Amino acid sequence: MSAASIIFFLVFLIPLTGLLIWVMRQDKRKGKIGLYVLAFIVIVGIWFMYLMTKGK
């Protein structure tokens, strides 16, 4: 793994995963809020990749 990958995992992925697990455990409606947050993050990620690659 490169240094950029390690930094990404340590700074973004691990805290985000912890946050999603915490939100899903706090939700009394069977994890719906966690799924909404996850869907939002995926949509924003796809949109961001589309913008950065200029649709290629």
mmCIF file as Biopython writes it, N, C-alpha, C and O atoms, coordinates in Angstrom:
data_model
#
loop_
_atom_site.group_PDB
_atom_site.id
_atom_site.type_symbol
_atom_site.label_atom_id
_atom_site.label_alt_id
_atom_site.label_comp_id
_atom_site.label_asym_id
_atom_site.label_entity_id
_atom_site.label_seq_id
_atom_site.pdbx_PDB_ins_code
_atom_site.Cartn_x
_atom_site.Cartn_y
_atom_site.Cartn_z
_atom_site.occupancy
_atom_site.B_iso_or_equiv
_atom_site.auth_seq_id
_atom_site.auth_asym_id
_atom_site.pdbx_PDB_model_num
ATOM 1   N N  . MET A ? 1  ? 0.835   -1.182 0.000   1.0 0.0 1  A 1 
ATOM 2   C CA . MET A ? 1  ? 0.000   0.000  0.000   1.0 0.0 1  A 1 
ATOM 3   C C  . MET A ? 1  ? 0.876   1.240  0.000   1.0 0.0 1  A 1 
ATOM 4   O O  . MET A ? 1  ? 1.927   1.278  0.639   1.0 0.0 1  A 1 
ATOM 5   N N  . SER A ? 2  ? 0.430   2.239  -0.718  1.0 0.0 2  A 1 
ATOM 6   C CA . SER A ? 2  ? 1.186   3.488  -0.742  1.0 0.0 2  A 1 
ATOM 7   C C  . SER A ? 2  ? 0.842   4.330  0.481   1.0 0.0 2  A 1 
ATOM 8   O O  . SER A ? 2  ? -0.103  4.038  1.213   1.0 0.0 2  A 1 
ATOM 9   N N  . ALA A ? 3  ? 1.624   5.371  0.681   1.0 0.0 3  A 1 
ATOM 10  C CA . ALA A ? 3  ? 1.400   6.249  1.834   1.0 0.0 3  A 1 
ATOM 11  C C  . ALA A ? 3  ? 0.042   6.941  1.742   1.0 0.0 3  A 1 
ATOM 12  O O  . ALA A ? 3  ? -0.627  7.143  2.755   1.0 0.0 3  A 1 
ATOM 13  N N  . ALA A ? 4  ? -0.359  7.302  0.528   1.0 0.0 4  A 1 
ATOM 14  C CA . ALA A ? 4  ? -1.657  7.965  0.360   1.0 0.0 4  A 1 
ATOM 15  C C  . ALA A ? 4  ? -2.800  7.038  0.767   1.0 0.0 4  A 1 
ATOM 16  O O  . ALA A ? 4  ? -3.774  7.490  1.369   1.0 0.0 4  A 1 
ATOM 17  N N  . SER A ? 5  ? -2.695  5.767  0.449   1.0 0.0 5  A 1 
ATOM 18  C CA . SER A ? 5  ? -3.734  4.806  0.826   1.0 0.0 5  A 1 
ATOM 19  C C  . SER A ? 5  ? -3.810  4.640  2.338   1.0 0.0 5  A 1 
ATOM 20  O O  . SER A ? 5  ? -4.898  4.570  2.909   1.0 0.0 5  A 1 
ATOM 21  N N  . ILE A ? 6  ? -2.654  4.578  2.976   1.0 0.0 6  A 1 
ATOM 22  C CA . ILE A ? 6  ? -2.629  4.426  4.434   1.0 0.0 6  A 1 
ATOM 23  C C  . ILE A ? 6  ? -3.229  5.652  5.106   1.0 0.0 6  A 1 
ATOM 24  O O  . ILE A ? 6  ? -3.998  5.529  6.059   1.0 0.0 6  A 1 
ATOM 25  N N  . ILE A ? 7  ? -2.879  6.838  4.609   1.0 0.0 7  A 1 
ATOM 26  C CA . ILE A ? 7  ? -3.439  8.075  5.169   1.0 0.0 7  A 1 
ATOM 27  C C  . ILE A ? 7  ? -4.945  8.100  4.973   1.0 0.0 7  A 1 
ATOM 28  O O  . ILE A ? 7  ? -5.680  8.482  5.884   1.0 0.0 7  A 1 
ATOM 29  N N  . PHE A ? 8  ? -5.419  7.697  3.788   1.0 0.0 8  A 1 
ATOM 30  C CA . PHE A ? 8  ? -6.857  7.669  3.528   1.0 0.0 8  A 1 
ATOM 31  C C  . PHE A ? 8  ? -7.564  6.754  4.519   1.0 0.0 8  A 1 
ATOM 32  O O  . PHE A ? 8  ? -8.588  7.130  5.091   1.0 0.0 8  A 1 
ATOM 33  N N  . PHE A ? 9  ? -7.026  5.559  4.725   1.0 0.0 9  A 1 
ATOM 34  C CA . PHE A ? 9  ? -7.650  4.617  5.651   1.0 0.0 9  A 1 
ATOM 35  C C  . PHE A ? 9  ? -7.669  5.152  7.069   1.0 0.0 9  A 1 
ATOM 36  O O  . PHE A ? 9  ? -8.690  5.059  7.751   1.0 0.0 9  A 1 
ATOM 37  N N  . LEU A ? 10 ? -6.559  5.711  7.525   1.0 0.0 10 A 1 
ATOM 38  C CA . LEU A ? 10 ? -6.468  6.179  8.909   1.0 0.0 10 A 1 
ATOM 39  C C  . LEU A ? 10 ? -7.301  7.423  9.165   1.0 0.0 10 A 1 
ATOM 40  O O  . LEU A ? 10 ? -7.924  7.545  10.219  1.0 0.0 10 A 1 
ATOM 41  N N  . VAL A ? 11 ? -7.319  8.346  8.216   1.0 0.0 11 A 1 
ATOM 42  C CA . VAL A ? 11 ? -7.965  9.636  8.445   1.0 0.0 11 A 1 
ATOM 43  C C  . VAL A ? 11 ? -9.442  9.619  8.080   1.0 0.0 11 A 1 
ATOM 44  O O  . VAL A ? 11 ? -10.249 10.250 8.763   1.0 0.0 11 A 1 
ATOM 45  N N  . PHE A ? 12 ? -9.811  8.913  7.024   1.0 0.0 12 A 1 
ATOM 46  C CA . PHE A ? 12 ? -11.187 8.993  6.548   1.0 0.0 12 A 1 
ATOM 47  C C  . PHE A ? 12 ? -11.992 7.715  6.752   1.0 0.0 12 A 1 
ATOM 48  O O  . PHE A ? 12 ? -13.085 7.758  7.315   1.0 0.0 12 A 1 
ATOM 49  N N  . LEU A ? 13 ? -11.474 6.604  6.310   1.0 0.0 13 A 1 
ATOM 50  C CA . LEU A ? 13 ? -12.278 5.382  6.268   1.0 0.0 13 A 1 
ATOM 51  C C  . LEU A ? 13 ? -12.584 4.809  7.647   1.0 0.0 13 A 1 
ATOM 52  O O  . LEU A ? 13 ? -13.727 4.440  7.916   1.0 0.0 13 A 1 
ATOM 53  N N  . ILE A ? 14 ? -11.601 4.726  8.515   1.0 0.0 14 A 1 
ATOM 54  C CA . ILE A ? 14 ? -11.833 4.150  9.845   1.0 0.0 14 A 1 
ATOM 55  C C  . ILE A ? 14 ? -12.787 5.012  10.675  1.0 0.0 14 A 1 
ATOM 56  O O  . ILE A ? 14 ? -13.725 4.469  11.259  1.0 0.0 14 A 1 
ATOM 57  N N  . PRO A ? 15 ? -12.587 6.349  10.754  1.0 0.0 15 A 1 
ATOM 58  C CA . PRO A ? 15 ? -13.561 7.162  11.504  1.0 0.0 15 A 1 
ATOM 59  C C  . PRO A ? 15 ? -14.961 7.141  10.883  1.0 0.0 15 A 1 
ATOM 60  O O  . PRO A ? 15 ? -15.958 7.137  11.606  1.0 0.0 15 A 1 
ATOM 61  N N  . LEU A ? 16 ? -15.040 7.128  9.552   1.0 0.0 16 A 1 
ATOM 62  C CA . LEU A ? 16 ? -16.349 7.089  8.900   1.0 0.0 16 A 1 
ATOM 63  C C  . LEU A ? 16 ? -17.070 5.787  9.209   1.0 0.0 16 A 1 
ATOM 64  O O  . LEU A ? 16 ? -18.272 5.792  9.474   1.0 0.0 16 A 1 
ATOM 65  N N  . THR A ? 17 ? -16.358 4.685  9.177   1.0 0.0 17 A 1 
ATOM 66  C CA . THR A ? 17 ? -16.958 3.398  9.510   1.0 0.0 17 A 1 
ATOM 67  C C  . THR A ? 17 ? -17.433 3.388  10.954  1.0 0.0 17 A 1 
ATOM 68  O O  . THR A ? 17 ? -18.527 2.905  11.247  1.0 0.0 17 A 1 
ATOM 69  N N  . GLY A ? 18 ? -16.615 3.917  11.856  1.0 0.0 18 A 1 
ATOM 70  C CA . GLY A ? 18 ? -17.017 4.008  13.259  1.0 0.0 18 A 1 
ATOM 71  C C  . GLY A ? 18 ? -18.246 4.879  13.445  1.0 0.0 18 A 1 
ATOM 72  O O  . GLY A ? 18 ? -19.139 4.539  14.221  1.0 0.0 18 A 1 
ATOM 73  N N  . LEU A ? 19 ? -18.297 5.997  12.742  1.0 0.0 19 A 1 
ATOM 74  C CA . LEU A ? 19 ? -19.461 6.889  12.818  1.0 0.0 19 A 1 
ATOM 75  C C  . LEU A ? 19 ? -20.721 6.194  12.317  1.0 0.0 19 A 1 
ATOM 76  O O  . LEU A ? 19 ? -21.775 6.299  12.943  1.0 0.0 19 A 1 
ATOM 77  N N  . LEU A ? 20 ? -20.621 5.490  11.201  1.0 0.0 20 A 1 
ATOM 78  C CA . LEU A ? 20 ? -21.793 4.791  10.667  1.0 0.0 20 A 1 
ATOM 79  C C  . LEU A ? 20 ? -22.273 3.703  11.625  1.0 0.0 20 A 1 
ATOM 80  O O  . LEU A ? 20 ? -23.477 3.539  11.823  1.0 0.0 20 A 1 
ATOM 81  N N  . ILE A ? 21 ? -21.351 2.966  12.216  1.0 0.0 21 A 1 
ATOM 82  C CA . ILE A ? 21 ? -21.744 1.934  13.181  1.0 0.0 21 A 1 
ATOM 83  C C  . ILE A ? 21 ? -22.422 2.572  14.384  1.0 0.0 21 A 1 
ATOM 84  O O  . ILE A ? 21 ? -23.433 2.061  14.865  1.0 0.0 21 A 1 
ATOM 85  N N  . TRP A ? 22 ? -21.879 3.683  14.877  1.0 0.0 22 A 1 
ATOM 86  C CA . TRP A ? 22 ? -22.468 4.376  16.023  1.0 0.0 22 A 1 
ATOM 87  C C  . TRP A ? 22 ? -23.865 4.893  15.684  1.0 0.0 22 A 1 
ATOM 88  O O  . TRP A ? 22 ? -24.788 4.740  16.484  1.0 0.0 22 A 1 
ATOM 89  N N  . VAL A ? 23 ? -24.035 5.505  14.506  1.0 0.0 23 A 1 
ATOM 90  C CA . VAL A ? 23 ? -25.347 6.033  14.108  1.0 0.0 23 A 1 
ATOM 91  C C  . VAL A ? 23 ? -26.354 4.899  13.992  1.0 0.0 23 A 1 
ATOM 92  O O  . VAL A ? 23 ? -27.495 5.037  14.433  1.0 0.0 23 A 1 
ATOM 93  N N  . MET A ? 24 ? -25.948 3.785  13.407  1.0 0.0 24 A 1 
ATOM 94  C CA . MET A ? 24 ? -26.869 2.661  13.249  1.0 0.0 24 A 1 
ATOM 95  C C  . MET A ? 24 ? -27.261 2.071  14.604  1.0 0.0 24 A 1 
ATOM 96  O O  . MET A ? 24 ? -28.395 1.619  14.766  1.0 0.0 24 A 1 
ATOM 97  N N  . ARG A ? 25 ? -26.359 2.066  15.568  1.0 0.0 25 A 1 
ATOM 98  C CA . ARG A ? 25 ? -26.701 1.547  16.901  1.0 0.0 25 A 1 
ATOM 99  C C  . ARG A ? 25 ? -27.606 2.502  17.664  1.0 0.0 25 A 1 
ATOM 100 O O  . ARG A ? 25 ? -28.413 2.056  18.479  1.0 0.0 25 A 1 
ATOM 101 N N  . GLN A ? 26 ? -27.493 3.795  17.425  1.0 0.0 26 A 1 
ATOM 102 C CA . GLN A ? 26 ? -28.318 4.775  18.117  1.0 0.0 26 A 1 
ATOM 103 C C  . GLN A ? 26 ? -29.732 4.833  17.543  1.0 0.0 26 A 1 
ATOM 104 O O  . GLN A ? 26 ? -30.665 5.254  18.227  1.0 0.0 26 A 1 
ATOM 105 N N  . ASP A ? 27 ? -29.888 4.413  16.297  1.0 0.0 27 A 1 
ATOM 106 C CA . ASP A ? 27 ? -31.174 4.512  15.608  1.0 0.0 27 A 1 
ATOM 107 C C  . ASP A ? 27 ? -32.123 3.427  16.112  1.0 0.0 27 A 1 
ATOM 108 O O  . ASP A ? 27 ? -31.792 2.241  16.097  1.0 0.0 27 A 1 
ATOM 109 N N  . LYS A ? 28 ? -33.282 3.840  16.550  1.0 0.0 28 A 1 
ATOM 110 C CA . LYS A ? 28 ? -34.283 2.891  17.051  1.0 0.0 28 A 1 
ATOM 111 C C  . LYS A ? 28 ? -35.176 2.343  15.934  1.0 0.0 28 A 1 
ATOM 112 O O  . LYS A ? 28 ? -35.992 1.452  16.171  1.0 0.0 28 A 1 
ATOM 113 N N  . ARG A ? 29 ? -35.022 2.874  14.719  1.0 0.0 29 A 1 
ATOM 114 C CA . ARG A ? 29 ? -35.853 2.439  13.599  1.0 0.0 29 A 1 
ATOM 115 C C  . ARG A ? 29 ? -35.113 1.465  12.691  1.0 0.0 29 A 1 
ATOM 116 O O  . ARG A ? 29 ? -35.210 1.544  11.467  1.0 0.0 29 A 1 
ATOM 117 N N  . LYS A ? 30 ? -34.377 0.551  13.301  1.0 0.0 30 A 1 
ATOM 118 C CA . LYS A ? 30 ? -33.702 -0.546 12.606  1.0 0.0 30 A 1 
ATOM 119 C C  . LYS A ? 30 ? -32.645 -0.079 11.603  1.0 0.0 30 A 1 
ATOM 120 O O  . LYS A ? 30 ? -32.499 -0.684 10.541  1.0 0.0 30 A 1 
ATOM 121 N N  . GLY A ? 31 ? -31.922 0.967  11.918  1.0 0.0 31 A 1 
ATOM 122 C CA . GLY A ? 31 ? -30.781 1.379  11.106  1.0 0.0 31 A 1 
ATOM 123 C C  . GLY A ? 31 ? -31.096 2.189  9.874   1.0 0.0 31 A 1 
ATOM 124 O O  . GLY A ? 31 ? -30.247 2.307  8.990   1.0 0.0 31 A 1 
ATOM 125 N N  . LYS A ? 32 ? -32.286 2.751  9.783   1.0 0.0 32 A 1 
ATOM 126 C CA . LYS A ? 32 ? -32.638 3.498  8.579   1.0 0.0 32 A 1 
ATOM 127 C C  . LYS A ? 32 ? -31.799 4.757  8.414   1.0 0.0 32 A 1 
ATOM 128 O O  . LYS A ? 32 ? -31.430 5.109  7.294   1.0 0.0 32 A 1 
ATOM 129 N N  . ILE A ? 33 ? -31.495 5.438  9.507   1.0 0.0 33 A 1 
ATOM 130 C CA . ILE A ? 33 ? -30.696 6.657  9.399   1.0 0.0 33 A 1 
ATOM 131 C C  . ILE A ? 33 ? -29.299 6.323  8.881   1.0 0.0 33 A 1 
ATOM 132 O O  . ILE A ? 33 ? -28.761 7.048  8.045   1.0 0.0 33 A 1 
ATOM 133 N N  . GLY A ? 34 ? -28.720 5.250  9.361   1.0 0.0 34 A 1 
ATOM 134 C CA . GLY A ? 34 ? -27.403 4.831  8.881   1.0 0.0 34 A 1 
ATOM 135 C C  . GLY A ? 34 ? -27.408 4.524  7.397   1.0 0.0 34 A 1 
ATOM 136 O O  . GLY A ? 34 ? -26.463 4.861  6.685   1.0 0.0 34 A 1 
ATOM 137 N N  . LEU A ? 35 ? -28.466 3.887  6.931   1.0 0.0 35 A 1 
ATOM 138 C CA . LEU A ? 35 ? -28.571 3.597  5.502   1.0 0.0 35 A 1 
ATOM 139 C C  . LEU A ? 35 ? -28.731 4.872  4.691   1.0 0.0 35 A 1 
ATOM 140 O O  . LEU A ? 35 ? -28.173 4.985  3.599   1.0 0.0 35 A 1 
ATOM 141 N N  . TYR A ? 36 ? -29.490 5.839  5.215   1.0 0.0 36 A 1 
ATOM 142 C CA . TYR A ? 36 ? -29.635 7.122  4.527   1.0 0.0 36 A 1 
ATOM 143 C C  . TYR A ? 36 ? -28.300 7.853  4.456   1.0 0.0 36 A 1 
ATOM 144 O O  . TYR A ? 36 ? -27.957 8.423  3.421   1.0 0.0 36 A 1 
ATOM 145 N N  . VAL A ? 37 ? -27.550 7.838  5.551   1.0 0.0 37 A 1 
ATOM 146 C CA . VAL A ? 37 ? -26.232 8.485  5.570   1.0 0.0 37 A 1 
ATOM 147 C C  . VAL A ? 37 ? -25.300 7.799  4.579   1.0 0.0 37 A 1 
ATOM 148 O O  . VAL A ? 37 ? -24.587 8.471  3.833   1.0 0.0 37 A 1 
ATOM 149 N N  . LEU A ? 38 ? -25.299 6.480  4.564   1.0 0.0 38 A 1 
ATOM 150 C CA . LEU A ? 38 ? -24.457 5.733  3.640   1.0 0.0 38 A 1 
ATOM 151 C C  . LEU A ? 38 ? -24.836 6.028  2.190   1.0 0.0 38 A 1 
ATOM 152 O O  . LEU A ? 38 ? -23.955 6.229  1.354   1.0 0.0 38 A 1 
ATOM 153 N N  . ALA A ? 39 ? -26.133 6.056  1.878   1.0 0.0 39 A 1 
ATOM 154 C CA . ALA A ? 39 ? -26.584 6.363  0.521   1.0 0.0 39 A 1 
ATOM 155 C C  . ALA A ? 39 ? -26.153 7.772  0.119   1.0 0.0 39 A 1 
ATOM 156 O O  . ALA A ? 39 ? -25.723 7.989  -1.014  1.0 0.0 39 A 1 
ATOM 157 N N  . PHE A ? 40 ? -26.265 8.725  1.037   1.0 0.0 40 A 1 
ATOM 158 C CA . PHE A ? 40 ? -25.855 10.098 0.753   1.0 0.0 40 A 1 
ATOM 159 C C  . PHE A ? 40 ? -24.362 10.164 0.446   1.0 0.0 40 A 1 
ATOM 160 O O  . PHE A ? 40 ? -23.947 10.840 -0.496  1.0 0.0 40 A 1 
ATOM 161 N N  . ILE A ? 41 ? -23.557 9.462  1.241   1.0 0.0 41 A 1 
ATOM 162 C CA . ILE A ? 41 ? -22.111 9.469  1.027   1.0 0.0 41 A 1 
ATOM 163 C C  . ILE A ? 41 ? -21.759 8.846  -0.321  1.0 0.0 41 A 1 
ATOM 164 O O  . ILE A ? 41 ? -20.884 9.349  -1.026  1.0 0.0 41 A 1 
ATOM 165 N N  . VAL A ? 42 ? -22.428 7.763  -0.684  1.0 0.0 42 A 1 
ATOM 166 C CA . VAL A ? 42 ? -22.167 7.115  -1.971  1.0 0.0 42 A 1 
ATOM 167 C C  . VAL A ? 42 ? -22.540 8.042  -3.117  1.0 0.0 42 A 1 
ATOM 168 O O  . VAL A ? 42 ? -21.782 8.160  -4.081  1.0 0.0 42 A 1 
ATOM 169 N N  . ILE A ? 43 ? -23.691 8.701  -3.035  1.0 0.0 43 A 1 
ATOM 170 C CA . ILE A ? 43 ? -24.132 9.608  -4.095  1.0 0.0 43 A 1 
ATOM 171 C C  . ILE A ? 43 ? -23.166 10.778 -4.240  1.0 0.0 43 A 1 
ATOM 172 O O  . ILE A ? 43 ? -22.801 11.146 -5.357  1.0 0.0 43 A 1 
ATOM 173 N N  . VAL A ? 44 ? -22.752 11.365 -3.123  1.0 0.0 44 A 1 
ATOM 174 C CA . VAL A ? 44 ? -21.800 12.480 -3.172  1.0 0.0 44 A 1 
ATOM 175 C C  . VAL A ? 44 ? -20.460 12.006 -3.734  1.0 0.0 44 A 1 
ATOM 176 O O  . VAL A ? 44 ? -19.823 12.732 -4.497  1.0 0.0 44 A 1 
ATOM 177 N N  . GLY A ? 45 ? -20.028 10.812 -3.371  1.0 0.0 45 A 1 
ATOM 178 C CA . GLY A ? 45 ? -18.771 10.270 -3.893  1.0 0.0 45 A 1 
ATOM 179 C C  . GLY A ? 45 ? -18.815 10.066 -5.398  1.0 0.0 45 A 1 
ATOM 180 O O  . GLY A ? 45 ? -17.857 10.394 -6.098  1.0 0.0 45 A 1 
ATOM 181 N N  . ILE A ? 46 ? -19.915 9.528  -5.899  1.0 0.0 46 A 1 
ATOM 182 C CA . ILE A ? 46 ? -20.066 9.328  -7.344  1.0 0.0 46 A 1 
ATOM 183 C C  . ILE A ? 46 ? -20.091 10.667 -8.061  1.0 0.0 46 A 1 
ATOM 184 O O  . ILE A ? 46 ? -19.454 10.829 -9.101  1.0 0.0 46 A 1 
ATOM 185 N N  . TRP A ? 47 ? -20.819 11.622 -7.515  1.0 0.0 47 A 1 
ATOM 186 C CA . TRP A ? 47 ? -20.899 12.961 -8.106  1.0 0.0 47 A 1 
ATOM 187 C C  . TRP A ? 47 ? -19.522 13.616 -8.139  1.0 0.0 47 A 1 
ATOM 188 O O  . TRP A ? 47 ? -19.142 14.214 -9.146  1.0 0.0 47 A 1 
ATOM 189 N N  . PHE A ? 48 ? -18.768 13.507 -7.036  1.0 0.0 48 A 1 
ATOM 190 C CA . PHE A ? 48 ? -17.439 14.097 -6.953  1.0 0.0 48 A 1 
ATOM 191 C C  . PHE A ? 48 ? -16.495 13.458 -7.974  1.0 0.0 48 A 1 
ATOM 192 O O  . PHE A ? 48 ? -15.740 14.164 -8.643  1.0 0.0 48 A 1 
ATOM 193 N N  . MET A ? 49 ? -16.532 12.123 -8.097  1.0 0.0 49 A 1 
ATOM 194 C CA . MET A ? 49 ? -15.684 11.453 -9.084  1.0 0.0 49 A 1 
ATOM 195 C C  . MET A ? 49 ? -16.046 11.890 -10.491 1.0 0.0 49 A 1 
ATOM 196 O O  . MET A ? 49 ? -15.161 12.073 -11.327 1.0 0.0 49 A 1 
ATOM 197 N N  . TYR A ? 50 ? -17.338 12.062 -10.767 1.0 0.0 50 A 1 
ATOM 198 C CA . TYR A ? 50 ? -17.776 12.510 -12.084 1.0 0.0 50 A 1 
ATOM 199 C C  . TYR A ? 50 ? -17.239 13.906 -12.373 1.0 0.0 50 A 1 
ATOM 200 O O  . TYR A ? 50 ? -16.772 14.174 -13.480 1.0 0.0 50 A 1 
ATOM 201 N N  . LEU A ? 51 ? -17.303 14.797 -11.385 1.0 0.0 51 A 1 
ATOM 202 C CA . LEU A ? 51 ? -16.786 16.150 -11.579 1.0 0.0 51 A 1 
ATOM 203 C C  . LEU A ? 51 ? -15.274 16.155 -11.787 1.0 0.0 51 A 1 
ATOM 204 O O  . LEU A ? 51 ? -14.772 16.877 -12.649 1.0 0.0 51 A 1 
ATOM 205 N N  . MET A ? 52 ? -14.553 15.368 -11.016 1.0 0.0 52 A 1 
ATOM 206 C CA . MET A ? 52 ? -13.088 15.369 -11.106 1.0 0.0 52 A 1 
ATOM 207 C C  . MET A ? 52 ? -12.585 14.731 -12.402 1.0 0.0 52 A 1 
ATOM 208 O O  . MET A ? 52 ? -11.534 15.123 -12.911 1.0 0.0 52 A 1 
ATOM 209 N N  . THR A ? 53 ? -13.313 13.761 -12.938 1.0 0.0 53 A 1 
ATOM 210 C CA . THR A ? 53 ? -12.889 13.132 -14.191 1.0 0.0 53 A 1 
ATOM 211 C C  . THR A ? 53 ? -13.524 13.804 -15.395 1.0 0.0 53 A 1 
ATOM 212 O O  . THR A ? 53 ? -13.265 13.420 -16.535 1.0 0.0 53 A 1 
ATOM 213 N N  . LYS A ? 54 ? -14.352 14.805 -15.143 1.0 0.0 54 A 1 
ATOM 214 C CA . LYS A ? 54 ? -15.050 15.554 -16.194 1.0 0.0 54 A 1 
ATOM 215 C C  . LYS A ? 54 ? -15.876 14.640 -17.095 1.0 0.0 54 A 1 
ATOM 216 O O  . LYS A ? 54 ? -15.947 14.851 -18.306 1.0 0.0 54 A 1 
ATOM 217 N N  . GLY A ? 55 ? -16.491 13.636 -16.508 1.0 0.0 55 A 1 
ATOM 218 C CA . GLY A ? 55 ? -17.412 12.760 -17.222 1.0 0.0 55 A 1 
ATOM 219 C C  . GLY A ? 55 ? -16.751 11.719 -18.106 1.0 0.0 55 A 1 
ATOM 220 O O  . GLY A ? 55 ? -17.433 11.094 -18.919 1.0 0.0 55 A 1 
ATOM 221 N N  . LYS A ? 56 ? -15.453 11.511 -17.977 1.0 0.0 56 A 1 
ATOM 222 C CA . LYS A ? 56 ? -14.762 10.539 -18.838 1.0 0.0 56 A 1 
ATOM 223 C C  . LYS A ? 56 ? -14.835 9.161  -18.242 1.0 0.0 56 A 1 
ATOM 224 O O  . LYS A ? 56 ? -14.311 8.210  -18.821 1.0 0.0 56 A 1 
#
